Amino acid sequence: MTINLQTLKCGECGSGTLQRSGLNQYTCAHCGSVSIVEDDVSARLERVLEQVKNEAGRRLAAEQSARQQHVGRAMGIAAIAIVGLVVVVFAVTALLTGGRKDTQTAAASRPAAVSSAPRSIPVDGLKLDPPRQVLVGSGSSAKPRLLVVARNETGQALERPSIKAVFYEGESRIGERSESLPIGTLAPGESAPVLIDLPGDRNVTRQELQVQPLSAPYRTVEGPPLKFARARLVQQQDNLRLVGRIVNDRKDRAMLTGVEALVTVYDDAGAVIGFGRGFAQASEIAPGERSAVEVRVERIGNRETPIAAWDYRIDHNLTEQAQQGRTRVLSGSARVVRTAGGPERFHPSLRLGSEDLLADEAERFDAAKIELLPLVAGRDTTQRPVYLAEVVNRSTDAIAIAPGAVVSRYDGSRLDGTTAVGGPAYLYPGERFPVLLEPRGADRITSTRVEWKPMRRAALPGPRAPLEVRVTDTRAATSSVLVNFSRRYSYKYVEVSGTVANPTQAIVRKPRLWVSLRDAAGQLAGFTLLDNLPAIAPGESVPFQAKVDQYGRDFARVETLFQSE
């Protein structure tokens, strides 16, 4: 490679992109040619390259300045256009104002009225109790937080007040955090807790609290407090929640909107040990309708501290079709509903839905009408002891909706563990579904104890779409399994084939099928659940094939139970 020092280009390809790659060595970035020059030539070349870079920088700065001037002129033109548009809008509004006086007079006669009081409220009316640092959560996931309880002494309703905390380590300011109270409106005389995150990696020695500017709700109306028609505080191990039912029993056409609830729990000294905020499942609740609210309560500090009392309050708005916007309902501090005592406790393995917990007396299924039948001993594929059982609906006129339970297994007086049991969406009178119980730390099960979930009922004929299940073939066979590459076990199984047909006029989207084996005495000998069947169109059928391990005596017949939801 040769270098043209006059034009500063590569002598091989003519490129002007040269880079120094070593002592007195230069490389062309285009073709990769390398040249080694003498010291004096190298020095001159370095000066030339520096001049070229300076000239490129000057040109780039000039181009950037030109672009900025162009953008500035464009922004000026846009600003003039916006000002002109605003002037036109105000002129049109002024012309139309006179024609709307009658409409405004009619709107003013509605119950919902825009608040005439100034929205800005002095911040010294929101009193703060001394803050305390707490841990929220358990174990390694616990987070340091600052608990503050705010009390409204302004005499006016406040629109979601906010508090800022400034944290210090010694005399050094290490950060700040802001947090709003977990309720839309804080009524006069009410108190509410708030948790503010602490800097997780610093030692906070003190903090300063500042109440952010306060304001009142814009559009308000006085009204009675909204309360739950039914509410339950439920605890499943570390999961604490309140479920409640909201009913719109208003006689006018106003809908309930923006329904939110704040739940607070207390210890026996009256200190806050947890709270949570939740919303109605429905965004709008029309007159005569109802909706559930579920609030998960976050425990503060030691989770073993007993809950001595709890309360809730509900914030809500009214909306009418002819009305623009929402109207906040103010009910005063009387809306706080307090209950003495702790939560209802359920086993953590039970799947409890809001509708199950909130069912009225007439909607509940009688738990005395559902039964776990006696256990049938058997052996699994590795010859370990297992037990088969069935859950049966003994009612003659009620359908059990989504039956479920937790079965505690005992070897004598010693608890061996629990088994969660779940059945079809609807269990009709006389129907039964199979259950498998396996000892874990024992070789036998001598007794059981059943905790049934709260269940709802449905009247006959019920909502289940009928399916036609037909067993076309059964084939008994044997197989074996090798355990730990050292011991082989033989076992029996039955291959069951058939079809599932949909005689209805609607698509069955999620069919499920239980296939059970029974011996000559009618006892359960094995079962399997097919939950991967495809959707079935009206008038069509799908085939199924099931491999059912035989745990008990030799099978004599096959039974099926289907779910069509």
C-alpha positions as CSV (number, residue, x, y, z in Angstrom):
1,M,0.0,0.0,0.0
2,T,1.1,3.5,-0.8
3,I,-0.3,6.7,0.7
4,N,-1.0,9.8,-1.2
5,L,-0.1,12.6,1.2
6,Q,-1.5,15.3,-0.9
7,T,-5.1,14.0,-1.1
8,L,-4.8,11.7,2.0
9,K,-6.3,8.7,0.2
10,C,-5.4,5.0,0.0
11,G,-3.1,4.4,-2.9
12,E,-4.7,0.9,-3.5
13,C,-8.4,1.6,-3.5
14,G,-8.6,5.4,-3.2
15,S,-10.5,5.4,0.1
16,G,-10.0,8.4,2.4
17,T,-10.6,6.4,5.6
18,L,-7.3,5.8,7.3
19,Q,-6.7,4.5,10.8
20,R,-3.6,4.2,12.8
21,S,-3.0,0.6,13.7
22,G,0.4,0.7,15.2
23,L,3.7,2.5,15.5
24,N,4.2,4.3,12.1
25,Q,1.5,1.9,10.7
26,Y,-1.8,2.8,9.0
27,T,-4.6,0.7,7.8
28,C,-7.2,1.5,5.1
29,A,-10.7,0.9,6.6
30,H,-12.1,0.1,3.1
31,C,-9.7,-2.5,1.6
32,G,-7.6,-3.3,4.7
33,S,-4.3,-2.4,3.1
34,V,-1.5,-1.7,5.6
35,S,1.4,0.7,5.1
36,I,4.5,1.4,7.3
37,V,6.0,4.9,6.9
38,E,9.1,6.6,8.2
39,D,9.0,8.6,11.4
40,D,8.9,12.0,9.7
41,V,6.3,10.9,7.2
42,S,4.3,9.5,10.1
43,A,4.4,12.7,12.0
44,R,3.2,14.7,9.0
45,L,0.4,12.2,8.4
46,E,-0.8,12.4,12.0
47,R,-1.1,16.2,11.6
48,V,-3.0,15.8,8.4
49,L,-5.4,13.3,9.9
50,E,-6.1,15.6,12.9
51,Q,-6.9,18.5,10.6
52,V,-9.3,16.3,8.7
53,K,-11.1,15.2,11.9
54,N,-11.3,18.9,13.1
55,E,-12.8,19.9,9.7
56,A,-15.4,17.0,10.0
57,G,-16.4,18.2,13.5
58,R,-16.8,21.7,12.3
59,R,-19.1,20.7,9.5
60,L,-21.2,18.4,11.8
61,A,-21.7,21.3,14.3
62,A,-22.8,23.6,11.5
63,E,-25.3,21.1,10.2
64,Q,-26.8,20.6,13.7
65,S,-27.1,24.3,14.2
66,A,-29.0,24.6,10.9
67,R,-31.4,21.8,11.9
68,Q,-32.1,23.5,15.3
69,Q,-32.9,26.8,13.6
70,H,-35.4,25.0,11.3
71,V,-37.1,23.2,14.2
72,G,-37.4,26.5,16.1
73,R,-39.1,28.2,13.1
74,A,-41.5,25.2,12.8
75,M,-42.4,25.4,16.6
76,G,-43.1,29.1,16.3
77,I,-45.5,28.6,13.4
78,A,-47.3,25.8,15.4
79,A,-47.6,28.0,18.5
80,I,-49.2,30.8,16.4
81,A,-51.7,28.2,14.9
82,I,-52.6,26.9,18.4
83,V,-53.3,30.4,19.7
84,G,-55.5,31.1,16.7
85,L,-57.5,27.9,17.3
86,V,-58.0,28.7,21.0
87,V,-59.3,32.1,20.1
88,V,-61.8,30.6,17.6
89,V,-63.0,28.0,20.2
90,F,-63.6,30.7,22.9
91,A,-65.5,32.8,20.4
92,V,-67.8,30.0,19.4
93,T,-68.4,29.1,23.1
94,A,-69.4,32.6,23.9
95,L,-71.9,32.6,21.1
96,L,-73.5,29.4,22.3
97,T,-73.6,30.2,26.0
98,G,-76.8,32.2,25.8
99,G,-78.7,29.3,24.2
100,R,-77.8,26.9,27.0
101,K,-79.0,28.8,30.0
102,D,-82.2,26.7,30.3
103,T,-80.2,23.5,30.1
104,Q,-77.8,24.6,32.8
105,T,-80.8,25.5,35.1
106,A,-82.3,22.0,34.6
107,A,-78.9,20.3,35.4
108,A,-78.6,22.3,38.6
109,S,-81.8,20.7,39.9
110,R,-80.3,17.2,39.9
111,P,-79.3,15.6,43.2
112,A,-75.6,15.5,42.0
113,A,-74.1,18.9,42.3
114,V,-70.6,20.3,41.7
115,S,-69.1,21.2,45.0
116,S,-69.2,25.0,45.5
117,A,-66.5,24.9,48.2
118,P,-62.9,25.6,47.2
119,R,-61.0,22.4,46.4
120,S,-57.8,23.5,48.0
121,I,-57.7,22.7,51.7
122,P,-55.0,23.6,54.3
123,V,-52.6,20.6,54.8
124,D,-52.4,21.0,58.6
125,G,-55.9,19.5,58.9
126,L,-54.6,16.1,58.0
127,K,-53.1,14.8,61.2
128,L,-50.4,12.0,61.1
129,D,-49.8,9.6,63.9
130,P,-46.1,8.8,64.8
131,P,-44.8,6.6,62.0
132,R,-43.2,3.2,62.7
133,Q,-41.0,1.0,60.6
134,V,-42.5,-2.4,59.9
135,L,-41.8,-5.6,57.9
136,V,-44.5,-6.6,55.4
137,G,-44.4,-10.2,54.2
138,S,-42.7,-13.2,55.7
139,G,-39.2,-14.8,55.6
140,S,-36.7,-13.6,53.0
141,S,-39.4,-11.9,51.0
142,A,-40.3,-9.4,53.8
143,K,-39.9,-5.8,52.8
144,P,-39.2,-2.8,55.1
145,R,-42.0,-0.3,55.0
146,L,-43.1,2.8,56.9
147,L,-46.6,2.6,58.4
148,V,-48.4,5.9,58.9
149,V,-52.0,6.5,60.0
150,A,-53.6,9.7,58.8
151,R,-56.6,11.3,60.4
152,N,-58.9,13.8,58.7
153,E,-59.6,16.8,60.9
154,T,-60.3,19.3,58.2
155,G,-64.0,19.1,58.5
156,Q,-64.3,18.3,54.7
157,A,-64.0,15.2,52.6
158,L,-60.6,14.7,51.1
159,E,-59.8,13.4,47.6
160,R,-57.3,10.6,48.1
161,P,-54.7,12.4,50.3
162,S,-51.0,11.8,49.6
163,I,-48.0,11.8,52.0
164,K,-44.4,12.2,51.2
165,A,-41.6,10.9,53.4
166,V,-38.0,12.2,53.3
167,F,-35.5,9.7,54.7
168,Y,-32.2,10.4,56.4
169,E,-29.2,8.3,57.5
170,G,-27.7,10.4,60.2
171,E,-27.6,13.9,58.7
172,S,-27.5,12.6,55.1
173,R,-30.6,12.7,53.0
174,I,-30.9,9.3,51.3
175,G,-34.2,9.5,49.4
176,E,-37.9,10.3,49.5
177,R,-41.1,8.4,48.7
178,S,-44.7,9.5,48.2
179,E,-47.8,7.3,48.7
180,S,-51.6,8.0,48.5
181,L,-54.0,6.7,51.1
182,P,-55.7,3.4,49.9
183,I,-59.2,5.0,49.6
184,G,-60.7,7.4,47.2
185,T,-62.3,9.7,49.8
186,L,-61.3,10.2,53.4
187,A,-64.4,11.5,55.2
188,P,-64.2,14.0,58.1
189,G,-63.2,12.2,61.3
190,E,-61.9,9.1,59.5
191,S,-58.5,7.6,59.8
192,A,-56.7,5.4,57.3
193,P,-53.3,3.7,57.2
194,V,-50.7,3.9,54.4
195,L,-47.5,2.1,53.8
196,I,-44.5,3.9,52.3
197,D,-41.5,2.0,50.9
198,L,-38.2,2.4,52.8
199,P,-34.9,2.6,51.0
200,G,-34.1,-1.1,51.1
201,D,-30.3,-0.9,51.1
202,R,-29.8,2.0,53.6
203,N,-30.2,2.4,57.3
204,V,-32.9,4.9,57.9
205,T,-32.4,6.7,61.2
206,R,-35.2,9.2,60.9
207,Q,-37.8,10.5,58.5
208,E,-39.8,13.7,57.9
209,L,-43.4,13.5,56.7
210,Q,-45.0,16.0,54.5
211,V,-48.7,16.2,53.6
212,Q,-49.1,16.9,50.0
213,P,-51.6,19.6,48.8
214,L,-55.2,18.6,49.8
215,S,-58.3,18.9,47.7
216,A,-62.0,18.0,48.0
217,P,-63.9,15.8,45.5
218,Y,-65.2,17.8,42.6
219,R,-68.7,16.5,42.1
220,T,-70.4,15.2,45.3
221,V,-73.8,14.4,46.8
222,E,-74.8,13.4,50.3
223,G,-76.2,9.9,50.6
224,P,-76.5,6.9,52.9
225,P,-73.4,4.7,53.3
226,L,-73.0,1.7,51.0
227,K,-72.6,-1.6,53.0
228,F,-72.1,-5.2,52.1
229,A,-75.2,-7.3,51.9
230,R,-73.0,-10.2,53.1
231,A,-69.3,-10.1,54.0
232,R,-66.8,-12.8,55.3
233,L,-63.2,-12.4,56.4
234,V,-61.5,-15.6,55.4
235,Q,-58.0,-16.9,56.2
236,Q,-56.2,-19.8,54.4
237,Q,-52.8,-20.1,56.0
238,D,-51.0,-16.8,55.1
239,N,-53.7,-15.7,52.7
240,L,-56.2,-13.3,54.3
241,R,-59.0,-11.8,52.3
242,L,-62.5,-10.3,52.7
243,V,-65.2,-11.2,50.2
244,G,-68.4,-9.1,50.2
245,R,-71.5,-8.7,48.1
246,I,-72.7,-5.3,46.8
247,V,-76.4,-4.9,45.9
248,N,-77.7,-1.9,44.1
249,D,-81.2,-1.5,45.7
250,R,-81.7,2.1,44.6
251,K,-85.2,3.0,43.3
252,D,-84.0,5.4,40.7
253,R,-81.9,4.6,37.6
254,A,-78.6,5.5,39.0
255,M,-75.8,3.0,38.6
256,L,-73.1,2.3,41.2
257,T,-69.6,2.9,39.7
258,G,-66.1,3.0,40.9
259,V,-66.9,0.8,43.9
260,E,-63.8,0.3,46.1
261,A,-63.4,-1.0,49.6
262,L,-60.8,-0.6,52.3
263,V,-60.4,-3.3,54.9
264,T,-58.3,-2.9,58.1
265,V,-57.5,-5.5,60.8
266,Y,-56.5,-4.7,64.4
267,D,-54.9,-6.5,67.3
268,D,-56.3,-6.5,70.8
269,A,-54.7,-3.2,71.6
270,G,-56.3,-1.5,68.6
271,A,-53.2,-1.2,66.6
272,V,-53.3,-1.7,62.8
273,I,-51.8,-5.0,61.8
274,G,-52.9,-5.2,58.2
275,F,-55.1,-3.6,55.5
276,G,-56.0,-4.0,51.9
277,R,-57.9,-2.4,49.1
278,G,-60.2,-4.0,46.5
279,F,-62.7,-3.2,43.8
280,A,-66.1,-4.6,42.7
281,Q,-65.9,-7.2,39.9
282,A,-68.4,-5.2,37.9
283,S,-67.4,-1.7,36.8
284,E,-71.1,-0.6,36.8
285,I,-73.9,-2.1,38.9
286,A,-77.3,-1.2,37.7
287,P,-80.4,-1.1,40.0
288,G,-81.4,-4.6,41.0
289,E,-78.0,-6.1,40.2
290,R,-75.2,-7.3,42.5
291,S,-71.5,-7.8,42.3
292,A,-68.8,-9.3,44.5
293,V,-65.8,-7.5,46.0
294,E,-62.6,-9.3,47.0
295,V,-60.0,-7.6,49.1
296,R,-56.6,-9.2,49.8
297,V,-55.4,-8.0,53.2
298,E,-51.6,-7.5,53.6
299,R,-50.5,-8.4,57.1
300,I,-48.0,-6.1,58.9
301,G,-45.4,-7.4,61.3
302,N,-45.7,-10.7,63.1
303,R,-48.3,-12.8,61.2
304,E,-49.0,-14.9,64.3
305,T,-50.5,-11.9,66.1
306,P,-54.2,-12.7,66.5
307,I,-56.8,-10.5,64.8
308,A,-59.1,-9.1,67.4
309,A,-61.3,-6.9,65.2
310,W,-61.7,-5.7,61.6
311,D,-63.6,-3.0,59.7
312,Y,-64.4,-2.0,56.2
313,R,-65.6,1.1,54.4
314,I,-66.9,1.5,50.8
315,D,-66.3,4.3,48.4
316,H,-68.6,4.7,45.5
317,N,-70.0,7.0,42.8
318,L,-73.4,7.4,41.1
319,T,-73.8,7.6,37.3
320,E,-77.0,8.2,35.4
321,Q,-77.4,7.9,31.6
322,A,-78.4,11.5,31.2
323,Q,-75.6,12.8,33.4
324,Q,-72.1,13.6,32.4
325,G,-69.4,12.1,34.6
326,R,-69.5,10.5,38.0
327,T,-70.8,11.8,41.3
328,R,-69.0,10.9,44.5
329,V,-71.3,9.9,47.3
330,L,-70.4,11.3,50.7
331,S,-71.6,9.4,53.7
332,G,-69.5,10.7,56.6
333,S,-67.6,8.5,59.1
334,A,-70.7,6.4,59.7
335,R,-69.8,4.3,56.7
336,V,-67.1,2.5,58.7
337,V,-68.5,-1.0,59.7
338,R,-66.6,-2.6,62.5
339,T,-66.7,-6.3,63.5
340,A,-65.2,-7.8,66.6
341,G,-63.4,-11.2,66.3
342,G,-61.1,-12.8,63.9
343,P,-61.4,-14.4,60.5
344,E,-63.0,-17.7,59.5
345,R,-60.2,-20.3,58.8
346,F,-60.2,-22.8,56.0
347,H,-57.7,-25.4,54.8
348,P,-55.3,-23.8,52.3
349,S,-55.9,-26.5,49.8
350,L,-59.6,-25.7,49.4
351,R,-60.4,-23.7,46.3
352,L,-62.9,-21.1,47.6
353,G,-64.6,-18.8,45.1
354,S,-66.3,-15.6,46.1
355,E,-69.7,-17.0,44.9
356,D,-69.3,-20.1,47.1
357,L,-68.5,-18.0,50.2
358,L,-71.3,-15.5,49.6
359,A,-74.1,-17.9,48.8
360,D,-77.3,-17.2,50.7
361,E,-79.0,-19.9,52.8
362,A,-81.3,-20.8,49.9
363,E,-78.3,-21.1,47.5
364,R,-76.2,-23.4,49.6
365,F,-75.9,-27.1,49.2
366,D,-76.4,-29.1,52.4
367,A,-73.0,-30.6,53.3
368,A,-74.8,-33.4,55.1
369,K,-76.1,-34.6,51.7
370,I,-72.7,-35.3,50.3
371,E,-70.6,-38.3,51.4
372,L,-67.2,-39.9,51.1
373,L,-67.8,-43.6,50.7
374,P,-65.7,-46.2,52.6
375,L,-62.2,-46.8,51.4
376,V,-61.3,-49.8,49.2
377,A,-57.7,-51.1,49.6
378,G,-55.6,-51.8,46.6
379,R,-52.1,-51.8,45.1
380,D,-50.6,-49.4,42.6
381,T,-48.3,-50.3,39.7
382,T,-45.3,-50.7,42.1
383,Q,-47.3,-52.7,44.6
384,R,-47.5,-49.9,47.1
385,P,-50.8,-49.6,49.1
386,V,-53.4,-47.2,47.8
387,Y,-57.0,-46.6,48.7
388,L,-59.9,-45.9,46.3
389,A,-63.0,-44.0,47.4
390,E,-66.0,-42.2,45.9
391,V,-67.8,-38.9,46.6
392,V,-71.6,-39.4,46.2
393,N,-74.4,-36.8,46.1
394,R,-77.1,-38.2,48.4
395,S,-79.6,-35.4,47.7
396,T,-82.8,-36.3,45.7
397,D,-83.5,-32.8,44.3
398,A,-80.4,-30.7,44.5
399,I,-77.3,-30.5,42.3
400,A,-74.0,-29.8,44.0
401,I,-72.0,-27.1,42.2
402,A,-68.2,-27.7,42.0
403,P,-68.0,-30.1,45.0
404,G,-64.6,-30.2,46.7
405,A,-63.0,-31.2,50.0
406,V,-59.7,-31.8,51.8
407,V,-59.4,-35.4,53.2
408,S,-57.1,-35.9,56.2
409,R,-55.5,-39.3,56.3
410,Y,-54.8,-41.1,59.6
411,D,-52.8,-44.1,60.5
412,G,-54.3,-44.8,63.9
413,S,-54.2,-41.5,65.7
414,R,-51.3,-40.1,63.6
415,L,-52.0,-37.7,60.8
416,D,-50.3,-38.9,57.6
417,G,-51.2,-35.9,55.5
418,T,-54.1,-34.5,53.4
419,T,-55.5,-35.0,49.9
420,A,-57.4,-32.3,48.0
421,V,-60.4,-33.6,46.2
422,G,-62.2,-31.9,43.3
423,G,-65.0,-33.1,41.2
424,P,-67.0,-32.1,38.1
425,A,-68.7,-28.7,37.8
426,Y,-72.1,-30.3,38.6
427,L,-72.7,-33.4,40.6
428,Y,-76.3,-34.6,40.1
429,P,-78.3,-36.5,42.6
430,G,-77.1,-40.1,42.9
431,E,-73.9,-39.5,40.9
432,R,-70.5,-40.2,42.2
433,F,-66.9,-39.4,41.2
434,P,-63.8,-41.4,42.1
435,V,-61.0,-40.4,44.5
436,L,-57.5,-41.9,45.0
437,L,-55.8,-41.7,48.5
438,E,-52.2,-42.6,48.8
439,P,-50.4,-43.0,52.2
440,R,-47.2,-41.0,52.3
441,G,-45.5,-41.6,55.6
442,A,-47.3,-44.8,56.5
443,D,-48.3,-48.1,55.0
444,R,-52.0,-47.8,55.7
445,I,-55.0,-45.5,56.2
446,T,-57.2,-46.5,59.1
447,S,-59.5,-43.5,59.1
448,T,-60.2,-40.2,57.4
449,R,-61.6,-36.8,58.3
450,V,-63.3,-34.7,55.5
451,E,-63.5,-30.8,55.4
452,W,-66.0,-29.9,52.7
453,K,-65.8,-26.5,51.0
454,P,-68.8,-24.2,51.1
455,M,-70.9,-25.4,48.1
456,R,-73.8,-23.9,46.1
457,R,-76.8,-25.8,44.9
458,A,-78.8,-25.8,41.6
459,A,-82.3,-27.1,41.0
460,L,-83.1,-29.9,38.6
461,P,-82.9,-30.3,35.6
462,G,-79.8,-28.2,36.0
463,P,-77.5,-26.4,33.4
464,R,-75.4,-29.4,32.3
465,A,-75.7,-30.3,28.6
466,P,-76.4,-34.0,28.1
467,L,-73.7,-36.0,26.4
468,E,-74.0,-39.6,25.0
469,V,-71.1,-41.7,26.2
470,R,-70.8,-45.1,24.5
471,V,-68.1,-47.7,25.4
472,T,-67.4,-49.8,22.3
473,D,-64.5,-52.0,23.5
474,T,-62.6,-53.1,26.6
475,R,-59.3,-55.1,26.6
476,A,-57.6,-56.4,29.8
477,A,-53.8,-56.6,29.7
478,T,-50.7,-56.7,31.8
479,S,-47.5,-54.7,31.8
480,S,-44.5,-54.1,34.1
481,V,-42.5,-51.2,35.4
482,L,-38.8,-51.2,36.3
483,V,-37.9,-49.3,39.5
484,N,-34.3,-47.9,40.0
485,F,-33.0,-50.2,37.3
486,S,-33.1,-53.1,39.8
487,R,-36.6,-54.4,40.5
488,R,-39.5,-55.0,38.1
489,Y,-43.2,-55.0,39.1
490,S,-46.1,-56.4,37.1
491,Y,-49.5,-54.8,37.1
492,K,-52.9,-55.1,35.3
493,Y,-54.7,-52.5,33.3
494,V,-57.7,-52.2,31.0
495,E,-57.8,-50.3,27.7
496,V,-61.3,-48.7,27.2
497,S,-62.4,-47.3,23.9
498,G,-65.6,-45.5,23.0
499,T,-67.2,-42.3,21.7
500,V,-68.7,-39.1,23.2
501,A,-71.5,-37.6,21.2
502,N,-73.1,-34.1,21.5
503,P,-76.9,-34.3,20.8
504,T,-77.5,-30.7,21.7
505,Q,-77.6,-27.5,19.6
506,A,-74.6,-25.9,21.3
507,I,-70.9,-26.5,21.2
508,V,-69.5,-28.4,24.2
509,R,-66.1,-26.6,24.6
510,K,-64.5,-28.4,27.5
511,P,-65.8,-32.0,27.9
512,R,-64.2,-34.1,30.6
513,L,-64.7,-37.9,31.2
514,W,-64.1,-40.1,34.2
515,V,-63.7,-43.8,33.3
516,S,-64.0,-46.2,36.2
517,L,-63.6,-49.9,36.6
518,R,-65.8,-52.0,38.9
519,D,-65.4,-55.5,40.1
520,A,-68.1,-58.2,40.3
521,A,-69.2,-56.9,43.8
522,G,-69.6,-53.3,42.4
523,Q,-66.6,-51.9,44.2
524,L,-64.2,-49.4,42.5
525,A,-61.1,-51.1,41.1
526,G,-59.5,-48.3,39.2
527,F,-60.2,-45.0,37.3
528,T,-58.7,-42.3,35.1
529,L,-59.8,-38.8,34.1
530,L,-59.7,-37.7,30.4
531,D,-59.5,-33.9,30.5
532,N,-58.0,-33.4,27.0
533,L,-61.0,-34.2,24.9
534,P,-61.6,-31.8,22.0
535,A,-64.6,-29.5,21.7
536,I,-67.6,-31.3,20.3
537,A,-69.9,-29.5,17.7
538,P,-73.7,-30.1,17.7
539,G,-74.6,-33.5,16.3
540,E,-71.0,-34.7,16.2
541,S,-69.0,-37.2,18.3
542,V,-65.4,-37.7,19.2
543,P,-63.6,-41.0,20.0
544,F,-61.8,-41.6,23.2
545,Q,-59.3,-44.2,24.4
546,A,-58.3,-44.6,28.1
547,K,-55.7,-46.8,29.8
548,V,-57.0,-47.5,33.3
549,D,-54.7,-49.1,35.8
550,Q,-56.4,-51.8,37.9
551,Y,-55.7,-51.3,41.6
552,G,-58.3,-53.6,43.0
553,R,-59.8,-56.9,42.0
554,D,-60.4,-57.9,38.4
555,F,-62.9,-55.6,36.7
556,A,-66.3,-56.8,35.6
557,R,-67.8,-53.6,34.0
558,V,-67.0,-50.0,33.1
559,E,-68.8,-46.8,34.2
560,T,-68.4,-43.2,33.0
561,L,-69.2,-39.8,34.4
562,F,-69.0,-36.7,32.1
563,Q,-68.8,-33.0,32.4
564,S,-70.0,-30.9,29.5
565,E,-69.1,-27.3,30.7
